[in-house]
């Protein structure tokens, strides 16, 4: 497992390519499942992100297969899909601390207004000529 993770990390850094990924029929499935899991974020409705992530990965797989078919490289489909999904997992895991920090910053409540400012605003609105 750590060998594959290191390989996908090297692909992200352009030190390796999809041709270095072992040709396996099950590896694209496992990396695709891991890509869906790592792309999920905690939300109220759990199934919508699962369906969206799955549909995106299926469409990406079809696109990769079509492009490889046009270039007569269909025998490399499993390697390329494993590389794409594996790098997706690595990048999602690398972005996780940043995403959680941004979510914490966004979810902070706005600072409360001082009583003095609120009262001053109410007084100004009473004496407004538009009342």
C-alpha positions as CSV (number, residue, x, y, z in Angstrom):
1,X,0.0,0.0,0.0
2,X,2.7,2.5,0.9
3,X,4.6,1.6,-2.3
4,X,1.5,2.6,-4.3
5,X,1.0,5.7,-2.3
6,X,4.6,6.7,-2.9
7,X,4.2,5.9,-6.6
8,X,1.1,8.1,-6.9
9,X,2.9,10.9,-5.0
10,X,5.8,10.6,-7.5
11,X,3.3,10.9,-10.3
12,X,1.9,14.1,-8.8
13,X,5.5,15.4,-8.7
14,X,6.1,14.3,-12.3
15,X,8.8,11.9,-11.2
16,X,6.9,8.9,-12.6
17,X,4.2,8.3,-15.1
18,X,1.2,6.0,-15.6
19,X,3.4,3.4,-17.3
20,X,5.0,2.8,-13.9
21,X,1.7,1.7,-12.3
22,X,1.2,-2.1,-12.2
23,X,-1.3,-3.3,-14.8
24,X,-4.2,-4.7,-12.7
25,X,-7.9,-5.0,-13.3
26,X,-8.8,-4.4,-9.7
27,X,-6.5,-1.4,-8.9
28,X,-8.7,1.2,-10.8
29,X,-11.7,0.0,-8.7
30,X,-9.9,0.3,-5.4
31,X,-8.3,3.7,-6.3
32,X,-11.7,4.9,-7.6
33,X,-13.4,3.9,-4.3
34,X,-10.6,5.7,-2.4
35,X,-11.0,8.8,-4.6
36,X,-14.8,8.9,-3.8
37,X,-14.1,8.5,-0.1
38,X,-11.4,11.1,0.1
39,X,-13.4,13.7,-1.9
40,X,-16.3,13.5,0.6
41,X,-16.8,16.4,3.1
42,X,-19.2,16.4,6.1
43,X,-22.5,17.8,4.9
44,X,-26.1,17.5,6.0
45,X,-27.3,15.4,3.1
46,X,-24.7,12.6,2.7
47,X,-25.8,10.9,-0.5
48,X,-25.6,13.9,-2.8
49,X,-21.8,14.3,-2.6
50,X,-21.4,10.5,-2.9
51,X,-23.5,10.4,-6.1
52,X,-21.8,13.5,-7.6
53,X,-18.3,12.2,-6.9
54,X,-19.1,8.8,-8.3
55,X,-20.7,10.3,-11.5
56,X,-17.6,12.5,-12.0
57,X,-15.2,9.6,-11.7
58,X,-17.3,7.5,-14.1
59,X,-17.3,10.3,-16.6
60,X,-13.6,10.8,-16.2
61,X,-13.1,7.0,-16.7
62,X,-15.1,7.1,-19.9
63,X,-13.2,10.2,-21.1
64,X,-9.8,8.5,-20.4
65,X,-11.0,5.3,-22.2
66,X,-12.1,7.3,-25.2
67,X,-8.9,9.3,-25.5
68,X,-6.8,6.1,-25.2
69,X,-9.0,4.5,-27.8
70,X,-8.5,7.3,-30.2
71,X,-4.7,6.9,-29.7
72,X,-4.8,3.1,-30.0
73,X,-3.6,2.6,-26.4
74,X,-6.5,0.8,-24.9
75,X,-4.2,-1.8,-23.3
76,X,-3.0,1.0,-20.9
77,X,-6.5,1.9,-19.7
78,X,-6.1,0.2,-16.3
79,X,-2.7,1.8,-15.7
80,X,-3.9,5.3,-16.6
81,X,-7.1,5.1,-14.6
82,X,-5.2,3.8,-11.6
83,X,-2.8,6.7,-11.9
84,X,-5.5,9.3,-12.3
85,X,-7.6,8.0,-9.4
86,X,-4.5,7.5,-7.2
87,X,-3.2,11.0,-7.8
88,X,-6.7,12.2,-7.0
89,X,-6.5,10.5,-3.6
90,X,-3.1,11.9,-2.9
91,X,-4.1,15.5,-3.8
92,X,-7.4,15.2,-1.8
93,X,-5.4,14.0,1.3
94,X,-2.9,16.8,0.8
95,X,-5.7,19.4,0.6
96,X,-7.6,18.1,3.6
97,X,-5.9,20.4,6.2
98,X,-6.3,23.5,4.1
99,X,-10.0,22.7,3.4
100,X,-10.7,22.1,7.0
101,X,-9.0,25.3,8.0
102,X,-11.0,27.3,5.4
103,X,-14.3,25.7,6.6
104,X,-13.4,26.7,10.2
105,X,-12.7,30.3,9.2
106,X,-15.9,30.5,7.1
107,X,-18.1,29.0,9.9
108,X,-17.0,31.5,12.5
109,X,-19.8,33.8,13.6
110,X,-19.4,37.4,12.7
111,X,-18.3,39.7,15.6
112,X,-21.1,41.0,17.6
113,X,-21.9,44.7,17.4
114,X,-21.5,46.8,20.4
115,X,-24.6,48.0,22.2
116,X,-23.4,51.6,21.8
117,X,-23.3,51.2,18.0
118,X,-26.7,49.5,17.8
119,X,-28.4,52.2,19.9
120,X,-26.7,55.0,17.9
121,X,-28.0,53.5,14.7
122,X,-31.6,53.2,16.2
123,X,-31.5,56.9,17.2
124,X,-30.3,58.0,13.8
125,X,-33.1,56.0,12.1
126,X,-35.7,57.7,14.3
127,X,-34.6,61.2,13.3
128,X,-34.3,60.3,9.7
129,X,-36.2,62.6,7.4
130,X,-37.5,59.6,5.5
131,X,-39.9,58.4,8.3
